[in-house]
C-alpha cells in the first residue's frame, strides 16, 4: 500500500546534533520529537533511526512525519538539544557550529520541495 493511498503527506528530517558519546542525552533529544508540549504523543511522527559517530561526537536523528507535524517535532528536538548539549565542553574531530549543526528536510510522499 502506498502512502498516497493513505492520504499522508510525508517528509523526513536528518537532524545533525553535536553529541554522540552520551547515549542517554542523544535518546532524550530524539524522544523530544515524539511528544507535543502538553506531553501528548504525536500520532504522525516517528524517529526512524539514530546514527552516532563517537569520534566525531555527532549524531544524526532521522525524524519522519506528516508535513503538518514535522516542523513542531524538529523544533522540539532542537530546543532539547540546545538545553542539554554544553558546547563549552563538547569535543570531537568534526567541526561544529553549535548543538544543532544541520537540519536537512526531504519530501517523501505527496510533498513538493517548495513546502
mmCIF file of the C-alpha atoms, coordinates in Angstrom:
data_MODEL
# 
_entry.id   MODEL 
# 
loop_
_atom_site.group_PDB 
_atom_site.id 
_atom_site.type_symbol 
_atom_site.label_atom_id 
_atom_site.label_alt_id 
_atom_site.label_comp_id 
_atom_site.label_asym_id 
_atom_site.label_entity_id 
_atom_site.label_seq_id 
_atom_site.pdbx_PDB_ins_code 
_atom_site.Cartn_x 
_atom_site.Cartn_y 
_atom_site.Cartn_z 
_atom_site.occupancy 
_atom_site.B_iso_or_equiv 
_atom_site.pdbx_formal_charge 
_atom_site.auth_seq_id 
_atom_site.auth_comp_id 
_atom_site.auth_asym_id 
_atom_site.auth_atom_id 
_atom_site.pdbx_PDB_model_num 
ATOM 1   C CA . UNK A 1 1   ? 0.000  0.000  0.000  1.00 0.00 ? 1   UNK A CA 1 
ATOM 2   C CA . UNK A 1 2   ? 1.436  3.377  -0.951 1.00 0.00 ? 2   UNK A CA 1 
ATOM 3   C CA . UNK A 1 3   ? 1.492  6.414  1.312  1.00 0.00 ? 3   UNK A CA 1 
ATOM 4   C CA . UNK A 1 4   ? -0.581 8.381  -1.191 1.00 0.00 ? 4   UNK A CA 1 
ATOM 5   C CA . UNK A 1 5   ? -3.434 5.896  -0.794 1.00 0.00 ? 5   UNK A CA 1 
ATOM 6   C CA . UNK A 1 6   ? -3.363 6.597  2.915  1.00 0.00 ? 6   UNK A CA 1 
ATOM 7   C CA . UNK A 1 7   ? -3.532 10.331 2.240  1.00 0.00 ? 7   UNK A CA 1 
ATOM 8   C CA . UNK A 1 8   ? -0.345 11.046 4.184  1.00 0.00 ? 8   UNK A CA 1 
ATOM 9   C CA . UNK A 1 9   ? 1.888  13.890 3.058  1.00 0.00 ? 9   UNK A CA 1 
ATOM 10  C CA . UNK A 1 10  ? 5.257  12.835 4.461  1.00 0.00 ? 10  UNK A CA 1 
ATOM 11  C CA . UNK A 1 11  ? 8.699  14.380 4.853  1.00 0.00 ? 11  UNK A CA 1 
ATOM 12  C CA . UNK A 1 12  ? 11.829 13.388 6.728  1.00 0.00 ? 12  UNK A CA 1 
ATOM 13  C CA . UNK A 1 13  ? 14.475 15.394 8.596  1.00 0.00 ? 13  UNK A CA 1 
ATOM 14  C CA . UNK A 1 14  ? 18.026 14.154 9.174  1.00 0.00 ? 14  UNK A CA 1 
ATOM 15  C CA . UNK A 1 15  ? 18.804 16.346 12.180 1.00 0.00 ? 15  UNK A CA 1 
ATOM 16  C CA . UNK A 1 16  ? 22.548 16.584 12.974 1.00 0.00 ? 16  UNK A CA 1 
ATOM 17  C CA . UNK A 1 17  ? 23.441 17.232 16.620 1.00 0.00 ? 17  UNK A CA 1 
ATOM 18  C CA . UNK A 1 18  ? 26.815 17.693 18.309 1.00 0.00 ? 18  UNK A CA 1 
ATOM 19  C CA . UNK A 1 19  ? 26.589 14.754 20.708 1.00 0.00 ? 19  UNK A CA 1 
ATOM 20  C CA . UNK A 1 20  ? 27.203 11.024 20.305 1.00 0.00 ? 20  UNK A CA 1 
ATOM 21  C CA . UNK A 1 21  ? 29.203 9.870  23.291 1.00 0.00 ? 21  UNK A CA 1 
ATOM 22  C CA . UNK A 1 22  ? 26.423 10.168 25.865 1.00 0.00 ? 22  UNK A CA 1 
ATOM 23  C CA . UNK A 1 23  ? 23.731 7.822  24.568 1.00 0.00 ? 23  UNK A CA 1 
ATOM 24  C CA . UNK A 1 24  ? 21.234 8.869  27.243 1.00 0.00 ? 24  UNK A CA 1 
ATOM 25  C CA . UNK A 1 25  ? 21.380 12.505 26.039 1.00 0.00 ? 25  UNK A CA 1 
ATOM 26  C CA . UNK A 1 26  ? 21.029 11.548 22.381 1.00 0.00 ? 26  UNK A CA 1 
ATOM 27  C CA . UNK A 1 27  ? 17.979 9.400  23.185 1.00 0.00 ? 27  UNK A CA 1 
ATOM 28  C CA . UNK A 1 28  ? 16.475 12.192 25.318 1.00 0.00 ? 28  UNK A CA 1 
ATOM 29  C CA . UNK A 1 29  ? 16.918 14.634 22.432 1.00 0.00 ? 29  UNK A CA 1 
ATOM 30  C CA . UNK A 1 30  ? 15.378 12.189 19.934 1.00 0.00 ? 30  UNK A CA 1 
ATOM 31  C CA . UNK A 1 31  ? 12.437 11.488 22.234 1.00 0.00 ? 31  UNK A CA 1 
ATOM 32  C CA . UNK A 1 32  ? 11.559 15.204 22.232 1.00 0.00 ? 32  UNK A CA 1 
ATOM 33  C CA . UNK A 1 33  ? 10.406 14.787 18.613 1.00 0.00 ? 33  UNK A CA 1 
ATOM 34  C CA . UNK A 1 34  ? 7.676  12.385 19.671 1.00 0.00 ? 34  UNK A CA 1 
ATOM 35  C CA . UNK A 1 35  ? 5.722  14.499 22.157 1.00 0.00 ? 35  UNK A CA 1 
ATOM 36  C CA . UNK A 1 36  ? 3.721  17.715 21.981 1.00 0.00 ? 36  UNK A CA 1 
ATOM 37  C CA . UNK A 1 37  ? 4.267  20.482 24.551 1.00 0.00 ? 37  UNK A CA 1 
ATOM 38  C CA . UNK A 1 38  ? 1.422  19.119 26.683 1.00 0.00 ? 38  UNK A CA 1 
ATOM 39  C CA . UNK A 1 39  ? 3.106  15.690 26.836 1.00 0.00 ? 39  UNK A CA 1 
ATOM 40  C CA . UNK A 1 40  ? 0.691  14.037 24.407 1.00 0.00 ? 40  UNK A CA 1 
ATOM 41  C CA . UNK A 1 41  ? 2.395  11.704 21.934 1.00 0.00 ? 41  UNK A CA 1 
ATOM 42  C CA . UNK A 1 42  ? 2.263  12.730 18.273 1.00 0.00 ? 42  UNK A CA 1 
ATOM 43  C CA . UNK A 1 43  ? 0.443  10.114 16.228 1.00 0.00 ? 43  UNK A CA 1 
ATOM 44  C CA . UNK A 1 44  ? 2.022  11.200 12.938 1.00 0.00 ? 44  UNK A CA 1 
ATOM 45  C CA . UNK A 1 45  ? 5.703  11.467 13.977 1.00 0.00 ? 45  UNK A CA 1 
ATOM 46  C CA . UNK A 1 46  ? 8.334  8.770  14.391 1.00 0.00 ? 46  UNK A CA 1 
ATOM 47  C CA . UNK A 1 47  ? 12.083 8.558  14.882 1.00 0.00 ? 47  UNK A CA 1 
ATOM 48  C CA . UNK A 1 48  ? 13.270 6.108  12.252 1.00 0.00 ? 48  UNK A CA 1 
ATOM 49  C CA . UNK A 1 49  ? 16.941 5.949  13.171 1.00 0.00 ? 49  UNK A CA 1 
ATOM 50  C CA . UNK A 1 50  ? 19.702 7.373  15.332 1.00 0.00 ? 50  UNK A CA 1 
ATOM 51  C CA . UNK A 1 51  ? 23.217 7.141  13.925 1.00 0.00 ? 51  UNK A CA 1 
ATOM 52  C CA . UNK A 1 52  ? 26.024 8.171  16.288 1.00 0.00 ? 52  UNK A CA 1 
ATOM 53  C CA . UNK A 1 53  ? 29.711 8.567  15.476 1.00 0.00 ? 53  UNK A CA 1 
ATOM 54  C CA . UNK A 1 54  ? 31.790 8.631  18.668 1.00 0.00 ? 54  UNK A CA 1 
ATOM 55  C CA . UNK A 1 55  ? 34.961 10.024 17.046 1.00 0.00 ? 55  UNK A CA 1 
ATOM 56  C CA . UNK A 1 56  ? 33.082 12.927 15.505 1.00 0.00 ? 56  UNK A CA 1 
ATOM 57  C CA . UNK A 1 57  ? 30.872 13.200 18.619 1.00 0.00 ? 57  UNK A CA 1 
ATOM 58  C CA . UNK A 1 58  ? 27.947 13.788 16.326 1.00 0.00 ? 58  UNK A CA 1 
ATOM 59  C CA . UNK A 1 59  ? 24.597 12.052 15.825 1.00 0.00 ? 59  UNK A CA 1 
ATOM 60  C CA . UNK A 1 60  ? 22.029 12.108 13.066 1.00 0.00 ? 60  UNK A CA 1 
ATOM 61  C CA . UNK A 1 61  ? 18.431 11.681 14.209 1.00 0.00 ? 61  UNK A CA 1 
ATOM 62  C CA . UNK A 1 62  ? 16.059 10.702 11.382 1.00 0.00 ? 62  UNK A CA 1 
ATOM 63  C CA . UNK A 1 63  ? 12.574 12.071 12.054 1.00 0.00 ? 63  UNK A CA 1 
ATOM 64  C CA . UNK A 1 64  ? 9.683  11.197 9.726  1.00 0.00 ? 64  UNK A CA 1 
ATOM 65  C CA . UNK A 1 65  ? 6.318  12.901 9.976  1.00 0.00 ? 65  UNK A CA 1 
ATOM 66  C CA . UNK A 1 66  ? 3.433  14.397 8.129  1.00 0.00 ? 66  UNK A CA 1 
ATOM 67  C CA . UNK A 1 67  ? 4.359  17.777 6.702  1.00 0.00 ? 67  UNK A CA 1 
ATOM 68  C CA . UNK A 1 68  ? 1.938  19.393 9.157  1.00 0.00 ? 68  UNK A CA 1 
ATOM 69  C CA . UNK A 1 69  ? 3.697  17.904 12.224 1.00 0.00 ? 69  UNK A CA 1 
ATOM 70  C CA . UNK A 1 70  ? 7.341  17.820 11.105 1.00 0.00 ? 70  UNK A CA 1 
ATOM 71  C CA . UNK A 1 71  ? 8.130  21.453 11.928 1.00 0.00 ? 71  UNK A CA 1 
ATOM 72  C CA . UNK A 1 72  ? 6.902  21.173 15.512 1.00 0.00 ? 72  UNK A CA 1 
ATOM 73  C CA . UNK A 1 73  ? 8.709  17.869 16.046 1.00 0.00 ? 73  UNK A CA 1 
ATOM 74  C CA . UNK A 1 74  ? 12.009 19.191 14.690 1.00 0.00 ? 74  UNK A CA 1 
ATOM 75  C CA . UNK A 1 75  ? 11.722 22.409 16.689 1.00 0.00 ? 75  UNK A CA 1 
ATOM 76  C CA . UNK A 1 76  ? 11.097 20.478 19.925 1.00 0.00 ? 76  UNK A CA 1 
ATOM 77  C CA . UNK A 1 77  ? 14.117 18.300 19.188 1.00 0.00 ? 77  UNK A CA 1 
ATOM 78  C CA . UNK A 1 78  ? 16.318 21.344 18.553 1.00 0.00 ? 78  UNK A CA 1 
ATOM 79  C CA . UNK A 1 79  ? 15.179 23.021 21.773 1.00 0.00 ? 79  UNK A CA 1 
ATOM 80  C CA . UNK A 1 80  ? 16.031 19.873 23.736 1.00 0.00 ? 80  UNK A CA 1 
ATOM 81  C CA . UNK A 1 81  ? 19.455 19.695 22.077 1.00 0.00 ? 81  UNK A CA 1 
ATOM 82  C CA . UNK A 1 82  ? 20.171 23.331 22.945 1.00 0.00 ? 82  UNK A CA 1 
ATOM 83  C CA . UNK A 1 83  ? 19.207 22.667 26.569 1.00 0.00 ? 83  UNK A CA 1 
ATOM 84  C CA . UNK A 1 84  ? 21.266 19.509 27.172 1.00 0.00 ? 84  UNK A CA 1 
ATOM 85  C CA . UNK A 1 85  ? 24.392 19.877 24.999 1.00 0.00 ? 85  UNK A CA 1 
ATOM 86  C CA . UNK A 1 86  ? 27.096 22.026 26.591 1.00 0.00 ? 86  UNK A CA 1 
ATOM 87  C CA . UNK A 1 87  ? 29.180 23.342 23.706 1.00 0.00 ? 87  UNK A CA 1 
ATOM 88  C CA . UNK A 1 88  ? 31.876 24.612 26.085 1.00 0.00 ? 88  UNK A CA 1 
ATOM 89  C CA . UNK A 1 89  ? 32.859 21.010 26.873 1.00 0.00 ? 89  UNK A CA 1 
ATOM 90  C CA . UNK A 1 90  ? 31.918 19.390 23.551 1.00 0.00 ? 90  UNK A CA 1 
ATOM 91  C CA . UNK A 1 91  ? 34.863 17.684 21.835 1.00 0.00 ? 91  UNK A CA 1 
ATOM 92  C CA . UNK A 1 92  ? 35.083 15.807 18.563 1.00 0.00 ? 92  UNK A CA 1 
ATOM 93  C CA . UNK A 1 93  ? 37.100 15.710 15.358 1.00 0.00 ? 93  UNK A CA 1 
ATOM 94  C CA . UNK A 1 94  ? 34.231 17.107 13.266 1.00 0.00 ? 94  UNK A CA 1 
ATOM 95  C CA . UNK A 1 95  ? 33.901 20.903 13.268 1.00 0.00 ? 95  UNK A CA 1 
ATOM 96  C CA . UNK A 1 96  ? 30.537 22.025 14.587 1.00 0.00 ? 96  UNK A CA 1 
ATOM 97  C CA . UNK A 1 97  ? 28.532 25.224 14.548 1.00 0.00 ? 97  UNK A CA 1 
ATOM 98  C CA . UNK A 1 98  ? 26.533 24.527 17.683 1.00 0.00 ? 98  UNK A CA 1 
ATOM 99  C CA . UNK A 1 99  ? 24.387 21.973 19.471 1.00 0.00 ? 99  UNK A CA 1 
ATOM 100 C CA . UNK A 1 100 ? 22.432 21.562 16.226 1.00 0.00 ? 100 UNK A CA 1 
ATOM 101 C CA . UNK A 1 101 ? 24.545 21.735 13.081 1.00 0.00 ? 101 UNK A CA 1 
ATOM 102 C CA . UNK A 1 102 ? 22.313 20.809 10.192 1.00 0.00 ? 102 UNK A CA 1 
ATOM 103 C CA . UNK A 1 103 ? 18.562 20.457 9.589  1.00 0.00 ? 103 UNK A CA 1 
ATOM 104 C CA . UNK A 1 104 ? 18.033 18.975 6.111  1.00 0.00 ? 104 UNK A CA 1 
ATOM 105 C CA . UNK A 1 105 ? 14.440 18.161 5.221  1.00 0.00 ? 105 UNK A CA 1 
ATOM 106 C CA . UNK A 1 106 ? 13.449 15.895 2.334  1.00 0.00 ? 106 UNK A CA 1 
ATOM 107 C CA . UNK A 1 107 ? 9.974  15.368 0.856  1.00 0.00 ? 107 UNK A CA 1 
ATOM 108 C CA . UNK A 1 108 ? 8.799  11.745 0.748  1.00 0.00 ? 108 UNK A CA 1 
ATOM 109 C CA . UNK A 1 109 ? 5.186  11.479 -0.390 1.00 0.00 ? 109 UNK A CA 1 
ATOM 110 C CA . UNK A 1 110 ? 2.732  13.987 -1.793 1.00 0.00 ? 110 UNK A CA 1 
ATOM 111 C CA . UNK A 1 111 ? 5.005  16.902 -0.722 1.00 0.00 ? 111 UNK A CA 1 
ATOM 112 C CA . UNK A 1 112 ? 6.829  19.290 -3.009 1.00 0.00 ? 112 UNK A CA 1 
ATOM 113 C CA . UNK A 1 113 ? 10.284 20.715 -2.346 1.00 0.00 ? 113 UNK A CA 1 
ATOM 114 C CA . UNK A 1 114 ? 8.852  24.222 -2.073 1.00 0.00 ? 114 UNK A CA 1 
ATOM 115 C CA . UNK A 1 115 ? 6.842  23.204 1.006  1.00 0.00 ? 115 UNK A CA 1 
# 
